[in-house]
Amino acid sequence: MLAFKRNHALKTSSATIVDYDAGNIRSVQRACAAVGIDARVSSSPEALLAADRLIFPGVGTAESAMQILRQRGLDEALLQFFDTGRPLLGICLGLQVVLDRTEEGQETGLGIVQGDCLKFQLADPQFKVPQIGWNQVELKNAHPMLRNISSGDEFYFVHSYYARPTNQENVLAVTTFGDIAFASIIGKQNLFATQFHLEKSGRLGLALLSSFASWDGAAC
C-alpha cells in the first residue's frame, strides 16, 4: 500500500505551479510537499519556461481563465513549455482549457488536445450539476502515470463541464455521471491531465502526484 506520511524521507523533485488567479494553488502545493515535490508558484512566463515540470491547476470558468492567461502571456508560455517535452500536469480547469473549444463562454482553449469542453445536460434529474463528490475511473489506455491506478479507483470531482477529445487515443480514463461517460483523464505526449482534483483525492491522488514527480514526460 502506498503511504506518504513522512515527506522528509522522499527524494525531492521540483515543479512550478502556474498562478493565474484560478484558486486551489496552496492546496496543490501542500499535496506536492507530501510526496516530495518542491513546488514553487509563479505567474511569470519566464519562470514557467525554466521549470523542470509544470503543474497547471484551476477552478472557476474557462472563459475567465483563458482571458487571464492571454493577458499575462501565460498561454504562449504553456504552449512553448509543452513543445519542450518536459512533463506538464493539468488539474480540473487545467484539463478543460488544453482543449480547442469550450461551451463556457466565447474564448478558445489552448488547443494542445483536439476536442471540446461541454456542459453536462443530464436526462435523469436525480443527478445534479455540478458533479460534486467521489466517482470511479475506468482506464482506457495505458500510460506510465497510471502504474498505481486501477479501474474502479475513486477520485474527487467538482465540475459542471466535461471533456470530449476528438481522438480516443487521448482518453486515458473515463468516468460516468448520470447518462454521460466523459474523459476524466486525458494525455498527449508530455501532457497528463485529470478532471478530478488530485489534491483532494486522498491516497490515490497523492499516488498520481508521486508518479508525476518521477515521470520523464514520455507517454509510453
Kinemage of the C-alpha trace (Angstrom):
@kinemage 1
@onewidth
@group {chain A} dominant
@subgroup {mainchain}
@vectorlist {calphas} color= white
{ca met a 1} P 0.000 0.000 0.000
{ca leu a 2} L 1.234 3.455 -0.860
{ca ala a 3} L 1.833 5.861 2.007
{ca phe a 4} L 3.005 9.470 2.016
{ca lys a 5} L 3.044 10.468 5.673
{ca arg a 6} L 6.731 11.267 6.040
{ca asn a 7} L 7.749 13.557 3.237
{ca his a 8} L 11.274 14.062 4.641
{ca ala a 9} L 12.116 10.509 3.569
{ca leu a 10} L 11.167 11.122 -0.053
{ca lys a 11} L 13.527 12.106 -2.840
{ca thr a 12} L 12.781 15.712 -3.773
{ca ser a 13} L 11.640 16.664 -7.252
{ca ser a 14} L 10.916 20.220 -8.384
{ca ala a 15} L 7.944 21.722 -10.190
{ca thr a 16} L 6.355 25.093 -10.852
{ca ile a 17} L 2.639 25.686 -10.277
{ca val a 18} L 1.038 28.097 -12.745
{ca asp a 19} L -0.538 31.036 -10.903
{ca tyr a 20} L -3.326 32.700 -12.897
{ca asp a 21} L -5.760 33.609 -10.102
{ca ala a 22} L -7.707 30.373 -10.516
{ca gly a 23} L -7.680 29.197 -6.906
{ca asn a 24} L -6.662 25.982 -5.086
{ca ile a 25} L -2.937 26.642 -5.614
{ca arg a 26} L -1.932 26.333 -1.958
{ca ser a 27} L -3.729 23.009 -1.536
{ca val a 28} L -1.917 21.701 -4.622
{ca gln a 29} L 1.369 22.966 -3.204
{ca arg a 30} L 0.749 21.179 0.112
{ca ala a 31} L -0.095 17.947 -1.702
{ca cys a 32} L 3.137 18.256 -3.680
{ca ala a 33} L 5.120 18.675 -0.469
{ca ala a 34} L 3.542 15.483 0.881
{ca val a 35} L 5.106 13.452 -1.950
{ca gly a 36} L 8.463 15.208 -2.016
{ca ile a 37} L 7.865 17.727 -4.817
{ca asp a 38} L 9.395 21.144 -4.190
{ca ala a 39} L 6.619 23.142 -5.863
{ca arg a 40} L 7.048 26.844 -6.440
{ca val a 41} L 4.242 29.157 -7.533
{ca ser a 42} L 4.757 31.627 -10.365
{ca ser a 43} L 2.838 33.843 -12.788
{ca ser a 44} L 5.967 34.666 -14.792
{ca pro a 45} L 6.195 33.269 -18.341
{ca glu a 46} L 9.980 33.137 -17.964
{ca ala a 47} L 9.739 31.080 -14.772
{ca leu a 48} L 7.304 28.680 -16.408
{ca leu a 49} L 9.633 28.104 -19.347
{ca ala a 50} L 12.562 27.476 -16.979
{ca ala a 51} L 10.685 24.874 -14.908
{ca asp a 52} L 11.653 21.201 -14.752
{ca arg a 53} L 7.965 20.302 -14.779
{ca leu a 54} L 4.732 22.310 -14.700
{ca ile a 55} L 1.510 21.865 -12.748
{ca phe a 56} L -1.485 23.662 -14.247
{ca pro a 57} L -4.388 23.569 -11.734
{ca gly a 58} L -7.512 25.681 -11.530
{ca val a 59} L -11.100 26.182 -10.507
{ca gly a 60} L -13.619 28.643 -11.945
{ca thr a 61} L -14.626 29.380 -15.532
{ca ala a 62} L -12.666 28.513 -18.655
{ca glu a 63} L -13.502 31.879 -20.224
{ca ser a 64} L -12.008 33.985 -17.423
{ca ala a 65} L -9.047 31.609 -17.117
{ca met a 66} L -8.152 31.961 -20.802
{ca gln a 67} L -8.557 35.734 -20.654
{ca ile a 68} L -6.089 35.970 -17.766
{ca leu a 69} L -3.666 33.519 -19.378
{ca arg a 70} L -3.622 35.595 -22.570
{ca gln a 71} L -3.321 38.929 -20.751
{ca arg a 72} L -0.226 37.686 -18.918
{ca gly a 73} L 1.375 35.840 -21.815
{ca leu a 74} L 0.981 32.557 -19.968
{ca asp a 75} L -0.883 30.906 -22.835
{ca glu a 76} L 2.178 31.123 -25.079
{ca ala a 77} L 4.432 30.047 -22.211
{ca leu a 78} L 2.318 26.932 -21.669
{ca leu a 79} L 2.381 26.078 -25.373
{ca gln a 80} L 6.130 26.601 -25.570
{ca phe a 81} L 6.653 24.505 -22.444
{ca phe a 82} L 4.596 21.685 -23.941
{ca asp a 83} L 6.804 21.801 -27.032
{ca thr a 84} L 9.920 21.206 -24.880
{ca gly a 85} L 8.699 17.703 -23.979
{ca arg a 86} L 9.013 18.337 -20.244
{ca pro a 87} L 6.213 16.958 -18.004
{ca leu a 88} L 3.020 19.024 -17.829
{ca leu a 89} L 0.192 18.160 -15.417
{ca gly a 90} L -3.284 19.688 -15.780
{ca ile a 91} L -5.828 19.526 -12.944
{ca cys a 92} L -9.588 20.207 -13.301
{ca leu a 93} L -9.806 23.546 -15.153
{ca gly a 94} L -6.252 22.831 -16.280
{ca leu a 95} L -7.643 19.869 -18.223
{ca gln a 96} L -10.530 21.775 -19.761
{ca val a 97} L -8.566 24.675 -21.234
{ca val a 98} L -5.989 22.484 -23.013
{ca leu a 99} L -8.802 21.557 -25.437
{ca asp a 100} L -9.728 23.550 -28.557
{ca arg a 101} L -13.104 24.896 -27.506
{ca thr a 102} L -15.470 25.230 -24.562
{ca glu a 103} L -19.197 25.901 -24.268
{ca glu a 104} L -18.360 28.080 -21.272
{ca gly a 105} L -18.052 31.495 -22.915
{ca gln a 106} L -16.527 32.691 -26.174
{ca glu a 107} L -12.828 32.131 -25.515
{ca thr a 108} L -10.996 29.352 -27.339
{ca gly a 109} L -8.729 26.988 -25.436
{ca leu a 110} L -5.029 26.286 -25.781
{ca gly a 111} L -5.619 23.613 -28.415
{ca ile a 112} L -2.974 21.171 -27.178
{ca val a 113} L -5.557 18.392 -27.375
{ca gln a 114} L -8.188 18.405 -30.123
{ca gly a 115} L -11.704 18.413 -28.735
{ca asp a 116} L -14.423 20.285 -26.884
{ca cys a 117} L -15.455 21.018 -23.326
{ca leu a 118} L -19.217 20.603 -22.950
{ca lys a 119} L -21.749 21.437 -20.243
{ca phe a 120} L -23.487 18.500 -18.567
{ca gln a 121} L -27.031 18.049 -19.904
{ca leu a 122} L -28.384 15.076 -17.964
{ca ala a 123} L -31.580 13.171 -18.636
{ca asp a 124} L -32.016 11.940 -15.051
{ca pro a 125} L -32.990 14.774 -12.662
{ca gln a 126} L -31.574 12.936 -9.645
{ca phe a 127} L -28.084 13.811 -10.902
{ca lys a 128} L -27.342 17.412 -10.017
{ca val a 129} L -24.886 19.675 -11.813
{ca pro a 130} L -22.174 20.394 -10.841
{ca gln a 131} L -20.921 16.929 -10.073
{ca ile a 132} L -19.500 17.189 -6.563
{ca gly a 133} L -18.022 14.180 -4.832
{ca trp a 134} L -16.267 10.871 -5.385
{ca asn a 135} L -16.580 8.882 -8.577
{ca gln a 136} L -14.791 5.996 -10.266
{ca val a 137} L -12.452 5.953 -13.225
{ca glu a 138} L -12.333 3.265 -15.903
{ca leu a 139} L -8.926 3.026 -17.549
{ca lys a 140} L -8.928 3.030 -21.364
{ca asn a 141} L -5.305 3.404 -22.474
{ca ala a 142} L -2.031 2.519 -20.793
{ca his a 143} L 0.229 5.293 -19.517
{ca pro a 144} L 3.289 5.435 -17.197
{ca met a 145} L 1.479 7.843 -14.876
{ca leu a 146} L -1.211 5.221 -14.224
{ca arg a 147} L 1.044 2.490 -12.882
{ca asn a 148} L -0.500 2.711 -9.388
{ca ile a 149} L -4.100 3.288 -10.571
{ca ser a 150} L -6.755 0.673 -11.419
{ca ser a 151} L -10.231 0.767 -12.931
{ca gly a 152} L -12.730 1.292 -10.126
{ca asp a 153} L -10.476 3.633 -8.148
{ca glu a 154} L -12.301 6.720 -6.899
{ca phe a 155} L -11.302 10.378 -7.094
{ca tyr a 156} L -12.881 13.671 -6.039
{ca phe a 157} L -14.689 15.746 -8.690
{ca val a 158} L -16.143 19.277 -8.715
{ca his a 159} L -17.223 20.378 -12.214
{ca ser a 160} L -20.113 21.376 -14.484
{ca tyr a 161} L -18.306 20.837 -17.803
{ca tyr a 162} L -16.589 17.784 -19.205
{ca ala a 163} L -14.003 16.994 -21.871
{ca arg a 164} L -14.770 15.311 -25.194
{ca pro a 165} L -11.465 14.793 -27.038
{ca thr a 166} L -11.655 14.174 -30.771
{ca asn a 167} L -9.110 11.352 -30.722
{ca gln a 168} L -9.814 8.410 -28.439
{ca glu a 169} L -6.076 7.783 -28.078
{ca asn a 170} L -6.015 10.910 -25.889
{ca val a 171} L -8.590 9.405 -23.498
{ca leu a 172} L -6.734 7.584 -20.723
{ca ala a 173} L -9.754 7.060 -18.452
{ca val a 174} L -13.492 7.719 -18.425
{ca thr a 175} L -15.971 8.366 -15.640
{ca thr a 176} L -19.749 8.040 -15.801
{ca phe a 177} L -22.008 10.702 -14.346
{ca gly a 178} L -25.699 10.149 -14.981
{ca asp a 179} L -26.043 9.067 -18.598
{ca ile a 180} L -22.748 10.629 -19.727
{ca ala a 181} L -19.401 8.845 -19.852
{ca phe a 182} L -16.740 11.530 -20.117
{ca ala a 183} L -12.946 11.685 -20.335
{ca ser a 184} L -11.736 12.068 -16.755
{ca ile a 185} L -8.036 11.621 -17.613
{ca ile a 186} L -6.501 12.708 -20.894
{ca gly a 187} L -2.975 12.608 -22.218
{ca lys a 188} L -0.920 13.637 -25.195
{ca gln a 189} L 2.848 13.225 -25.366
{ca asn a 190} L 4.200 15.006 -22.251
{ca leu a 191} L 0.757 16.273 -21.130
{ca phe a 192} L -1.213 14.363 -18.487
{ca ala a 193} L -4.430 15.950 -17.208
{ca thr a 194} L -7.204 14.958 -14.801
{ca gln a 195} L -10.724 16.346 -14.438
{ca phe a 196} L -10.727 15.365 -10.767
{ca his a 197} L -8.761 17.140 -8.064
{ca leu a 198} L -5.601 15.198 -7.212
{ca glu a 199} L -5.047 17.344 -4.139
{ca lys a 200} L -8.475 16.371 -2.730
{ca ser a 201} L -8.387 12.691 -3.694
{ca gly a 202} L -6.543 11.220 -0.717
{ca arg a 203} L -4.027 8.409 -1.122
{ca leu a 204} L -4.698 7.813 -4.817
{ca gly a 205} L -4.404 11.490 -5.679
{ca leu a 206} L -1.052 11.560 -3.919
{ca ala a 207} L -0.065 8.395 -5.778
{ca leu a 208} L -0.565 10.218 -9.079
{ca leu a 209} L 1.404 13.221 -7.865
{ca ser a 210} L 4.184 10.873 -6.749
{ca ser a 211} L 4.244 9.333 -10.229
{ca phe a 212} L 4.436 12.824 -11.720
{ca ala a 213} L 7.492 13.560 -9.579
{ca ser a 214} L 9.470 10.873 -11.410
{ca trp a 215} L 7.757 10.899 -14.821
{ca asp a 216} L 10.065 11.889 -17.685
{ca gly a 217} L 7.247 13.094 -19.949
{ca ala a 218} L 7.225 10.055 -22.227
{ca ala a 219} L 3.778 8.625 -22.969
{ca cys a 220} L 4.987 5.029 -23.024
